[in-house]
Amino acid sequence: MKLLPRITLASVLLVLVLAGIVLAKSPPPGSEGDPIVTRSYVDWRATWVERTVEAGAFMKLPTGVELVVAGADGGALPLREANFDRAMLIDLTEGRNAEGASLAVGHHYLVGPGEEVRITFGAKAVIMARGLKPE
Protein backbone atom coordinates (compact mmCIF):
# COMPACT_ATOMS: atom_id res chain seq x y z
CA MET A 1 0.00 0.00 0.00
CA LYS A 2 1.31 3.41 -0.90
CA LEU A 3 1.89 6.16 1.67
CA LEU A 4 -0.81 8.62 0.48
CA PRO A 5 -3.76 6.18 0.80
CA ARG A 6 -2.53 5.19 4.28
CA ILE A 7 -2.38 8.84 5.40
CA THR A 8 -5.85 9.48 3.94
CA LEU A 9 -7.31 6.42 5.65
CA ALA A 10 -5.68 7.33 8.98
CA SER A 11 -6.98 10.91 8.69
CA VAL A 12 -10.55 9.75 8.02
CA LEU A 13 -10.43 7.35 10.97
CA LEU A 14 -9.06 10.07 13.26
CA VAL A 15 -11.83 12.49 12.25
CA LEU A 16 -14.49 9.83 12.88
CA VAL A 17 -13.07 8.97 16.31
CA LEU A 18 -12.88 12.65 17.33
CA ALA A 19 -16.43 13.30 16.10
CA GLY A 20 -17.65 10.32 18.13
CA ILE A 21 -15.96 11.67 21.26
CA VAL A 22 -17.49 15.14 20.80
CA LEU A 23 -20.98 13.72 20.22
CA ALA A 24 -20.69 11.36 23.17
CA LYS A 25 -19.86 14.23 25.55
CA SER A 26 -22.61 16.60 24.33
CA PRO A 27 -25.44 17.18 26.80
CA PRO A 28 -28.86 15.89 25.79
CA PRO A 29 -31.01 18.47 23.97
CA GLY A 30 -33.19 20.47 26.31
CA SER A 31 -31.23 19.50 29.41
CA GLU A 32 -29.79 22.00 31.86
CA GLY A 33 -26.35 21.52 30.30
CA ASP A 34 -27.59 22.23 26.76
CA PRO A 35 -26.28 25.68 25.73
CA ILE A 36 -29.18 26.34 23.37
CA VAL A 37 -32.27 27.96 24.87
CA THR A 38 -35.65 28.82 23.42
CA ARG A 39 -36.72 32.37 22.72
CA SER A 40 -39.65 32.05 25.13
CA TYR A 41 -37.22 31.17 27.95
CA VAL A 42 -35.03 34.20 27.17
CA ASP A 43 -38.07 36.48 26.95
CA TRP A 44 -39.38 35.15 30.24
CA ARG A 45 -36.06 35.71 32.04
CA ALA A 46 -35.19 39.04 30.39
CA THR A 47 -38.49 40.90 30.22
CA TRP A 48 -39.62 43.28 32.95
CA VAL A 49 -43.28 42.86 33.84
CA GLU A 50 -45.35 45.52 35.59
CA ARG A 51 -47.67 44.30 38.32
CA THR A 52 -50.01 46.17 40.61
CA VAL A 53 -50.27 44.53 44.02
CA GLU A 54 -53.03 45.25 46.50
CA ALA A 55 -52.66 45.53 50.26
CA GLY A 56 -52.67 42.00 51.66
CA ALA A 57 -51.45 40.40 48.42
CA PHE A 58 -49.02 37.50 48.89
CA MET A 59 -46.15 36.76 46.50
CA LYS A 60 -43.51 34.03 46.24
CA LEU A 61 -40.25 35.15 44.66
CA PRO A 62 -37.91 32.31 43.62
CA THR A 63 -34.13 32.65 43.54
CA GLY A 64 -32.92 34.97 40.78
CA VAL A 65 -36.06 37.11 40.54
CA GLU A 66 -35.45 40.85 40.34
CA LEU A 67 -37.87 43.39 41.73
CA VAL A 68 -38.15 47.17 41.56
CA VAL A 69 -40.78 49.05 43.55
CA ALA A 70 -42.01 51.55 40.94
CA GLY A 71 -44.53 53.31 43.12
CA ALA A 72 -46.15 53.12 46.52
CA ASP A 73 -48.08 55.52 48.72
CA GLY A 74 -45.84 57.18 51.27
CA GLY A 75 -42.49 56.65 49.50
CA ALA A 76 -41.97 53.09 50.73
CA LEU A 77 -43.82 49.80 50.35
CA PRO A 78 -44.75 48.45 53.79
CA LEU A 79 -44.67 44.70 54.26
CA ARG A 80 -47.03 42.81 56.56
CA GLU A 81 -44.87 39.70 56.51
CA ALA A 82 -41.57 38.59 54.98
CA ASN A 83 -39.36 35.58 55.61
CA PHE A 84 -36.08 37.54 55.62
CA ASP A 85 -34.88 35.41 58.53
CA ARG A 86 -34.68 32.36 56.20
CA ALA A 87 -34.47 33.91 52.73
CA MET A 88 -32.27 36.58 51.20
CA LEU A 89 -33.58 39.64 49.39
CA ILE A 90 -30.63 41.79 48.35
CA ASP A 91 -31.08 45.53 47.94
CA LEU A 92 -28.76 46.09 44.97
CA THR A 93 -29.23 49.87 45.20
CA GLU A 94 -27.71 50.04 48.67
CA GLY A 95 -25.58 46.89 48.46
CA ARG A 96 -27.00 45.13 51.51
CA ASN A 97 -29.62 42.58 52.50
CA ALA A 98 -33.15 43.91 52.77
CA GLU A 99 -34.27 43.91 56.36
CA GLY A 100 -37.15 45.52 58.11
CA ALA A 101 -40.76 46.16 57.34
CA SER A 102 -40.64 48.02 54.02
CA LEU A 103 -39.11 48.16 50.55
CA ALA A 104 -37.90 51.51 49.21
CA VAL A 105 -39.43 52.96 46.05
CA GLY A 106 -36.97 52.97 43.15
CA HIS A 107 -34.67 50.37 44.71
CA HIS A 108 -33.58 47.31 42.74
CA TYR A 109 -33.88 44.03 44.67
CA LEU A 110 -32.63 40.52 43.84
CA VAL A 111 -33.71 37.26 45.47
CA GLY A 112 -30.52 35.58 46.65
CA PRO A 113 -29.65 31.90 46.74
CA GLY A 114 -31.43 29.51 49.04
CA GLU A 115 -35.06 29.67 50.03
CA GLU A 116 -37.62 31.64 48.02
CA VAL A 117 -38.73 35.00 49.43
CA ARG A 118 -42.35 35.11 50.62
CA ILE A 119 -43.83 38.53 51.21
CA THR A 120 -47.24 39.94 52.04
CA PHE A 121 -47.69 43.56 50.96
CA GLY A 122 -49.06 46.10 53.40
CA ALA A 123 -50.24 48.63 50.82
CA LYS A 124 -51.15 48.96 47.17
CA ALA A 125 -48.09 49.40 44.96
CA VAL A 126 -46.74 49.07 41.45
CA ILE A 127 -43.76 46.77 41.08
CA MET A 128 -41.61 45.77 38.14
CA ALA A 129 -40.43 42.16 38.18
CA ARG A 130 -38.09 40.13 36.01
CA GLY A 131 -37.81 36.35 36.19
CA LEU A 132 -41.30 35.58 37.48
CA LYS A 133 -43.15 32.80 35.72
CA PRO A 134 -46.05 34.10 33.63
CA GLU A 135 -49.41 34.19 35.37
Buried (B, 14 or more C-beta within 10 A) or exposed (E): EEEEEEEEEEEEEEEEEEEEEEEEEEEEEEEEEEEEEEEEEEEBBEEEEEBEBEEEBEBEBEBEBBBBBBBBEEEBBBBBEBBBEEBBBBBBEEEEEBEEEBBBBEBBBBBBEEBBBBBBBBBBBBBBBBBBEEE
